[in-house]
Amino acid sequence: MANVNNVLYLFGNLVRQKYPAFSGTEPSPKDHELAGQLFLLFDQLLNAAELEFENIKTLDFDADDDGEEYQEENKDDTPCNIDGTRYSYNTMCDIVEYSKNHTFNSLRSRYRRIKSKQQLHRIKQHVKEQGTKFYKLQRVDEFVYVEFMHARRYFLPIHDADIRQLAIKKARETNMNDFVASHHWILNFKRRHHISSRKITKLVTSHHLEDRNEILKSAENFVKKVKDMAPKYTEDHILNTDQSSFK
């Protein structure tokens, strides 16, 4: 076993070299809390028969972010073809707003490319569909962000694949069956919320290694048990919890 006093002496020297400005200040409640956590970790290190370091890559909030708000590229002005005439989404919104308080003849005088009420109806329908889609995408974004926050709160690793799976799950719930959570969407999601990839070094003691072996053994036993029981049930009585909202 290591000499505790020597370790603490050397650790103290390292701390004073790294953070000289904090020497000699009165301990705060936060200092006491952190000292208690360090003691638990230190005690774990001293009593562990074996140590192992694992490098885990996960998404996390960008610690180096400058706080500048991300401005996403505006896709709304991509022209849309309505009866052979191309309109931007913003222009169509203006047309719809104008039509609410003016006659069709007044509308035609202002927007001369509109030839019929049927064309105006199709413009209104397009604006309505795009607005509904935008609202649904907001719900997807909010859902994924809440799940991301939950994962990081409990120090669970989360990756791009998890973001995509969560986004597609929520999109299907809102009947957006053509939504695929593309690489571009995931990139924009991470930029909106200032998220980046980070490598975390995790300390694993022999106790945790033993626990992991027990978990793996239990998982193998579970798979074997399910394979033995599955033939006794029909497919509609077997549920895959990975593809459900069960907690």
C-alpha positions as a Markdown table, in Angstrom:
| # | Residue | x | y | z |
|---|---|---|---|---|
| 1 | Met | 0.0 | 0.0 | 0.0 |
| 2 | Ala | 1.2 | 3.5 | -0.8 |
| 3 | Asn | 2.5 | 5.9 | 1.9 |
| 4 | Val | -0.6 | 8.2 | 2.5 |
| 5 | Asn | 1.4 | 11.1 | 3.9 |
| 6 | Asn | 3.8 | 11.1 | 0.9 |
| 7 | Val | 1.0 | 11.0 | -1.5 |
| 8 | Leu | -0.8 | 13.9 | 0.2 |
| 9 | Tyr | 2.4 | 15.9 | 0.4 |
| 10 | Leu | 3.2 | 15.5 | -3.3 |
| 11 | Phe | -0.5 | 16.1 | -4.2 |
| 12 | Gly | -0.4 | 19.4 | -2.2 |
| 13 | Asn | 2.7 | 20.5 | -4.1 |
| 14 | Leu | 1.1 | 19.8 | -7.4 |
| 15 | Val | -2.0 | 21.8 | -6.4 |
| 16 | Arg | 0.0 | 24.8 | -5.2 |
| 17 | Gln | 2.0 | 24.8 | -8.4 |
| 18 | Lys | -1.1 | 24.7 | -10.6 |
| 19 | Tyr | -3.3 | 27.1 | -8.6 |
| 20 | Pro | -1.0 | 29.4 | -6.6 |
| 21 | Ala | -3.6 | 32.3 | -6.5 |
| 22 | Phe | -6.0 | 30.2 | -4.3 |
| 23 | Ser | -3.4 | 29.6 | -1.5 |
| 24 | Gly | -4.4 | 30.7 | 2.0 |
| 25 | Thr | -8.1 | 31.6 | 1.4 |
| 26 | Glu | -10.9 | 30.6 | 3.9 |
| 27 | Pro | -12.6 | 27.3 | 3.0 |
| 28 | Ser | -16.1 | 27.7 | 1.6 |
| 29 | Pro | -19.0 | 25.2 | 1.8 |
| 30 | Lys | -18.2 | 24.2 | -1.8 |
| 31 | Asp | -14.6 | 23.6 | -0.8 |
| 32 | His | -15.7 | 21.3 | 2.0 |
| 33 | Glu | -18.0 | 19.4 | -0.4 |
| 34 | Leu | -15.3 | 19.0 | -3.0 |
| 35 | Ala | -12.8 | 17.9 | -0.3 |
| 36 | Gly | -15.3 | 15.2 | 0.8 |
| 37 | Gln | -15.6 | 13.9 | -2.8 |
| 38 | Leu | -11.9 | 13.9 | -3.3 |
| 39 | Phe | -11.4 | 11.9 | 0.0 |
| 40 | Leu | -13.9 | 9.2 | -1.2 |
| 41 | Leu | -12.0 | 8.9 | -4.5 |
| 42 | Phe | -8.7 | 8.9 | -2.7 |
| 43 | Asp | -9.9 | 6.2 | -0.3 |
| 44 | Gln | -11.1 | 4.2 | -3.3 |
| 45 | Leu | -7.8 | 4.5 | -5.0 |
| 46 | Leu | -5.8 | 3.4 | -1.9 |
| 47 | Asn | -7.9 | 0.3 | -1.3 |
| 48 | Ala | -8.3 | -0.9 | -4.9 |
| 49 | Ala | -6.3 | -4.0 | -5.7 |
| 50 | Glu | -6.3 | -3.1 | -9.4 |
| 51 | Leu | -6.7 | 0.1 | -11.4 |
| 52 | Glu | -7.7 | 0.5 | -15.0 |
| 53 | Phe | -8.3 | 3.7 | -17.1 |
| 54 | Glu | -11.0 | 3.7 | -19.8 |
| 55 | Asn | -11.2 | 6.4 | -22.4 |
| 56 | Ile | -14.8 | 7.2 | -23.3 |
| 57 | Lys | -15.9 | 9.4 | -26.2 |
| 58 | Thr | -19.2 | 11.2 | -25.6 |
| 59 | Leu | -21.1 | 14.3 | -26.6 |
| 60 | Asp | -21.0 | 17.1 | -24.0 |
| 61 | Phe | -21.5 | 20.8 | -23.8 |
| 62 | Asp | -18.6 | 22.7 | -25.3 |
| 63 | Ala | -16.5 | 24.1 | -22.5 |
| 64 | Asp | -14.5 | 26.3 | -24.9 |
| 65 | Asp | -17.6 | 27.8 | -26.4 |
| 66 | Asp | -17.5 | 31.6 | -26.6 |
| 67 | Gly | -21.2 | 32.0 | -25.9 |
| 68 | Glu | -22.0 | 33.4 | -29.3 |
| 69 | Glu | -25.5 | 32.5 | -30.5 |
| 70 | Tyr | -25.4 | 30.1 | -33.4 |
| 71 | Gln | -27.1 | 31.5 | -36.5 |
| 72 | Glu | -28.5 | 28.6 | -38.5 |
| 73 | Glu | -28.7 | 28.9 | -42.3 |
| 74 | Asn | -32.1 | 30.1 | -43.3 |
| 75 | Lys | -33.7 | 27.5 | -45.7 |
| 76 | Asp | -37.1 | 29.3 | -45.8 |
| 77 | Asp | -36.2 | 31.4 | -48.8 |
| 78 | Thr | -35.7 | 28.4 | -51.1 |
| 79 | Pro | -38.1 | 29.1 | -54.0 |
| 80 | Cys | -41.2 | 26.8 | -54.3 |
| 81 | Asn | -43.0 | 26.2 | -57.6 |
| 82 | Ile | -46.7 | 27.0 | -57.5 |
| 83 | Asp | -48.5 | 26.6 | -60.8 |
| 84 | Gly | -45.3 | 27.4 | -62.7 |
| 85 | Thr | -44.4 | 30.4 | -60.7 |
| 86 | Arg | -41.6 | 30.3 | -58.1 |
| 87 | Tyr | -42.2 | 31.9 | -54.7 |
| 88 | Ser | -40.0 | 32.1 | -51.7 |
| 89 | Tyr | -41.5 | 30.9 | -48.4 |
| 90 | Asn | -41.3 | 34.4 | -46.9 |
| 91 | Thr | -43.1 | 35.9 | -50.0 |
| 92 | Met | -45.9 | 33.3 | -49.7 |
| 93 | Cys | -46.3 | 34.2 | -46.0 |
| 94 | Asp | -46.7 | 37.8 | -47.0 |
| 95 | Ile | -49.3 | 36.9 | -49.6 |
| 96 | Val | -51.3 | 34.9 | -47.1 |
| 97 | Glu | -51.2 | 37.7 | -44.5 |
| 98 | Tyr | -52.2 | 40.3 | -47.1 |
| 99 | Ser | -55.1 | 38.1 | -48.3 |
| 100 | Lys | -56.6 | 38.1 | -44.8 |
| 101 | Asn | -57.6 | 41.8 | -44.9 |
| 102 | His | -57.9 | 42.5 | -48.7 |
| 103 | Thr | -60.0 | 41.4 | -51.6 |
| 104 | Phe | -58.7 | 39.0 | -54.2 |
| 105 | Asn | -58.6 | 41.9 | -56.8 |
| 106 | Ser | -56.5 | 44.0 | -54.5 |
| 107 | Leu | -54.2 | 41.0 | -53.9 |
| 108 | Arg | -53.7 | 40.5 | -57.7 |
| 109 | Ser | -52.9 | 44.2 | -58.1 |
| 110 | Arg | -50.1 | 43.8 | -55.4 |
| 111 | Tyr | -48.9 | 40.4 | -56.5 |
| 112 | Arg | -49.4 | 40.3 | -60.2 |
| 113 | Arg | -48.1 | 36.8 | -60.7 |
| 114 | Ile | -51.1 | 35.3 | -58.9 |
| 115 | Lys | -53.7 | 34.4 | -61.6 |
| 116 | Ser | -56.4 | 32.6 | -59.8 |
| 117 | Lys | -58.0 | 31.8 | -56.4 |
| 118 | Gln | -56.9 | 28.2 | -56.8 |
| 119 | Gln | -53.3 | 29.4 | -57.0 |
| 120 | Leu | -53.8 | 31.4 | -53.8 |
| 121 | His | -55.4 | 28.4 | -52.1 |
| 122 | Arg | -52.3 | 26.3 | -53.0 |
| 123 | Ile | -50.0 | 29.0 | -51.6 |
| 124 | Lys | -52.0 | 29.0 | -48.4 |
| 125 | Gln | -51.9 | 25.2 | -48.2 |
| 126 | His | -48.1 | 25.2 | -48.7 |
| 127 | Val | -47.6 | 27.8 | -45.9 |
| 128 | Lys | -49.8 | 25.8 | -43.6 |
| 129 | Glu | -47.9 | 22.6 | -44.2 |
| 130 | Gln | -44.5 | 24.3 | -43.8 |
| 131 | Gly | -45.6 | 25.9 | -40.6 |
| 132 | Thr | -46.8 | 22.6 | -39.2 |
| 133 | Lys | -43.5 | 21.0 | -40.2 |
| 134 | Phe | -41.5 | 23.7 | -38.5 |
| 135 | Tyr | -43.6 | 23.2 | -35.3 |
| 136 | Lys | -43.0 | 19.4 | -35.4 |
| 137 | Leu | -39.2 | 19.9 | -35.9 |
| 138 | Gln | -39.2 | 22.2 | -32.9 |
| 139 | Arg | -40.8 | 19.4 | -30.8 |
| 140 | Val | -38.2 | 16.9 | -32.1 |
| 141 | Asp | -35.4 | 19.3 | -31.2 |
| 142 | Glu | -36.8 | 19.9 | -27.7 |
| 143 | Phe | -37.3 | 16.2 | -27.0 |
| 144 | Val | -33.8 | 15.3 | -28.1 |
| 145 | Tyr | -32.3 | 18.1 | -26.0 |
| 146 | Val | -34.2 | 17.0 | -22.9 |
| 147 | Glu | -33.0 | 13.4 | -23.3 |
| 148 | Phe | -29.4 | 14.7 | -23.9 |
| 149 | Met | -29.6 | 16.7 | -20.7 |
| 150 | His | -30.9 | 13.7 | -18.8 |
| 151 | Ala | -28.0 | 11.5 | -20.1 |
| 152 | Arg | -25.3 | 14.1 | -19.1 |
| 153 | Arg | -26.9 | 14.7 | -15.7 |
| 154 | Tyr | -26.3 | 11.1 | -14.9 |
| 155 | Phe | -22.9 | 11.0 | -16.7 |
| 156 | Leu | -24.2 | 8.6 | -19.3 |
| 157 | Pro | -22.2 | 8.6 | -22.6 |
| 158 | Ile | -24.2 | 9.7 | -25.6 |
| 159 | His | -23.2 | 9.8 | -29.3 |
| 160 | Asp | -24.4 | 11.0 | -32.7 |
| 161 | Ala | -26.2 | 7.6 | -33.3 |
| 162 | Asp | -28.2 | 8.1 | -30.0 |
| 163 | Ile | -29.2 | 11.7 | -31.1 |
| 164 | Arg | -30.3 | 10.3 | -34.5 |
| 165 | Gln | -32.3 | 7.4 | -32.9 |
| 166 | Leu | -34.1 | 9.8 | -30.4 |
| 167 | Ala | -34.9 | 12.3 | -33.2 |
| 168 | Ile | -36.4 | 9.7 | -35.5 |
| 169 | Lys | -38.4 | 8.2 | -32.6 |
| 170 | Lys | -40.0 | 11.6 | -31.9 |
| 171 | Ala | -40.5 | 12.4 | -35.6 |
| 172 | Arg | -42.4 | 9.1 | -36.0 |
| 173 | Glu | -44.7 | 10.1 | -33.1 |
| 174 | Thr | -45.6 | 13.3 | -34.9 |
| 175 | Asn | -46.1 | 11.4 | -38.2 |
| 176 | Met | -43.0 | 12.8 | -39.9 |
| 177 | Asn | -42.2 | 9.5 | -41.5 |
| 178 | Asp | -39.9 | 11.0 | -44.1 |
| 179 | Phe | -37.6 | 12.6 | -41.4 |
| 180 | Val | -34.2 | 10.7 | -41.3 |
| 181 | Ala | -32.2 | 12.9 | -38.8 |
| 182 | Ser | -29.5 | 13.5 | -41.4 |
| 183 | His | -25.9 | 14.3 | -40.7 |
| 184 | His | -26.7 | 17.9 | -41.5 |
| 185 | Trp | -29.6 | 18.0 | -39.0 |
| 186 | Ile | -27.4 | 16.5 | -36.3 |
| 187 | Leu | -24.6 | 19.0 | -37.0 |
| 188 | Asn | -27.1 | 21.9 | -36.7 |
| 189 | Phe | -28.6 | 20.4 | -33.5 |
| 190 | Lys | -25.1 | 20.3 | -31.9 |
| 191 | Arg | -24.3 | 23.8 | -33.0 |
| 192 | Arg | -27.6 | 25.2 | -31.8 |
| 193 | His | -27.0 | 23.8 | -28.3 |
| 194 | His | -23.2 | 24.3 | -28.2 |
| 195 | Ile | -22.5 | 20.5 | -28.1 |
| 196 | Ser | -19.2 | 18.9 | -29.2 |
| 197 | Ser | -17.4 | 15.5 | -28.8 |
| 198 | Arg | -15.3 | 15.0 | -25.8 |
| 199 | Lys | -13.0 | 12.3 | -24.6 |
| 200 | Ile | -13.4 | 11.4 | -20.9 |
| 201 | Thr | -10.9 | 9.3 | -18.9 |
| 202 | Lys | -12.7 | 7.0 | -16.5 |
| 203 | Leu | -11.0 | 5.4 | -13.6 |
| 204 | Val | -12.2 | 1.8 | -13.0 |
| 205 | Thr | -11.2 | 0.0 | -9.8 |
| 206 | Ser | -11.1 | -3.8 | -9.3 |
| 207 | His | -14.5 | -3.6 | -7.6 |
| 208 | His | -16.0 | -2.1 | -10.7 |
| 209 | Leu | -14.3 | -4.6 | -12.9 |
| 210 | Glu | -15.8 | -7.4 | -10.8 |
| 211 | Asp | -19.3 | -5.8 | -11.0 |
| 212 | Arg | -18.9 | -5.5 | -14.8 |
| 213 | Asn | -18.1 | -9.2 | -15.0 |
| 214 | Glu | -21.2 | -10.0 | -13.0 |
| 215 | Ile | -23.3 | -7.9 | -15.3 |
| 216 | Leu | -22.0 | -9.6 | -18.4 |
| 217 | Lys | -22.6 | -13.0 | -16.8 |
| 218 | Ser | -26.1 | -12.0 | -15.9 |
| 219 | Ala | -26.7 | -10.7 | -19.4 |
| 220 | Glu | -25.6 | -14.0 | -20.9 |
| 221 | Asn | -27.9 | -15.9 | -18.6 |
| 222 | Phe | -30.8 | -13.6 | -19.5 |
| 223 | Val | -30.2 | -14.2 | -23.3 |
| 224 | Lys | -30.1 | -18.0 | -22.8 |
| 225 | Lys | -33.3 | -17.8 | -20.7 |
| 226 | Val | -35.1 | -15.8 | -23.3 |
| 227 | Lys | -34.1 | -18.2 | -26.1 |
| 228 | Asp | -35.5 | -21.1 | -24.1 |
| 229 | Met | -38.8 | -19.3 | -23.4 |
| 230 | Ala | -39.4 | -17.5 | -26.7 |
| 231 | Pro | -40.7 | -20.6 | -28.6 |
| 232 | Lys | -43.6 | -20.8 | -26.0 |
| 233 | Tyr | -45.0 | -17.4 | -27.1 |
| 234 | Thr | -46.2 | -15.9 | -30.4 |
| 235 | Glu | -44.4 | -12.9 | -31.9 |
| 236 | Asp | -47.1 | -10.4 | -30.9 |
| 237 | His | -46.5 | -11.3 | -27.3 |
| 238 | Ile | -42.8 | -10.5 | -27.4 |
| 239 | Leu | -41.7 | -6.8 | -27.0 |
| 240 | Asn | -38.4 | -5.3 | -27.7 |
| 241 | Thr | -37.9 | -2.6 | -25.0 |
| 242 | Asp | -35.1 | -0.9 | -27.0 |
| 243 | Gln | -37.8 | 0.1 | -29.5 |
| 244 | Ser | -40.4 | 1.2 | -27.0 |
| 245 | Ser | -40.9 | 4.1 | -24.6 |
| 246 | Phe | -40.7 | 1.8 | -21.5 |
| 247 | Lys | -38.5 | 3.2 | -18.7 |
